[in-house]
């Protein structure tokens, strides 16, 4: 009888233990919204150096399309913003290490990143382009870059890590900390071209009319989204609803027109 009871209670005891462990496990999950409200600030990771998405002014304060987005989110949460300046690779690590609650940094949602962080729905859809100095008559197309003698530079940890080799597999790749360093290398002739999304590139061209040219073709479709720490469903749900309302209310259209001086491309446009 004792043997029978032990066999019967064994699985039941295990089940009870597993059920008891559930609240303990759940209690260990972060409540980022509560952290933000208790702290009185939302920590937002940004890159800077990517006009008109975001730039750091001489006085150290940021401005741009994504900066306005961050301020709008903070206002609706009823808290202040703490800006966390990162490079391209830091967009992921700032969320993983708890240094940031949100990343708003021309951030493409993809499968590899989604294994370690979360993304909202997109607020913009872009495609990668190549650009170079306008006086480079020897570079007329991406085919001209597809040789080991040509150097294409971009920010370390960006989606260009996989997109550039797919478009120009023979080119020599040079990685930089961010877009500011990349542009300095292009201007000084240390690299021959750079690659960036078409919207970010349009901002660079607008800042320096006639200095650069864009090569024909778009070489990706990229969903630009908010990056969030993995594991807090309620924080994701809240910010995903915010993005939905931002897109549907006309606020995104108005903000885009302010910074990009044109109509916002449709979210689900085919590239």
C-alpha positions, 0 to 999 in steps of 0.5 A: 500500500505504501508503495502504491501511495508513494507512486500516486503522490510522487507526480502530485507532489511534483505538480504542486511544487511546479504550481507553487514555483509559478508565482515566484518566477512571475515575481522575478519578471520586470515591471518596466512601467512601474520602474519608469513611473517610480523613477520619474524618468524613462531612459531612451537610447539614441545614437545622434549623428543621424540627421534628421533622425537624431543629432546632438547639438553643440550644447549637448542636447539632442534634437530630431524626429526620433527625439521628438518621438521620445519626448512625446512618449515621456509626456504621455507617461507623465515622466521626464526623459533621460537620454542614453547616447549609444553607438549602433551596436549599443542599441541592443546591449543598452536594453540587455544590460538595463541601461535603457527602457526603450531604444529609438535609434533608426532601429531595424527589427530583424530575426537575430535581434528579436532573439534577445530583445523585443520590437514594436510594430514599425513607425517607418519602412525604409530600404538600404541605398549606397551613396558616395561623393558626387565627384566620384565619376568612377562610381556610377552603380553598385556594380562599380563597388563590387570589387576588393579595391573599393571600400564601403563603410558603415556603422558597426552592428547595423543591418548593413553588416549583412545587407552590404555583402549581399548586394556587393559581395566582393567589396571591402567592408570597413566598420565604424563606431557610428555614422559621424565617423563613417561620413568623416572617412567618406569625406577624407577618401578613406572609404569610397562609399557608404550604405544607409537607409534611403530616409537617413541618406536623404537627410545627409543629402539635404544637409550638404546639397550637391556634395553626395550622390545616391546610386540607383537601387534599393537593397532591402526592406527594413521595418524601423521600430522601437526596441524594448527589453525582452520579457516584459509583455505589458511594457511591449503591449503599451508601447506597441499601442502607442506606435499604433496610435502614433501611426493612425492619428496623423501625429507621425505624418506631422512629425515626419513632415517637420523633419524630413520636409516631405510626406511620410512613406506608407508603412507597408509600401513595397520596396 
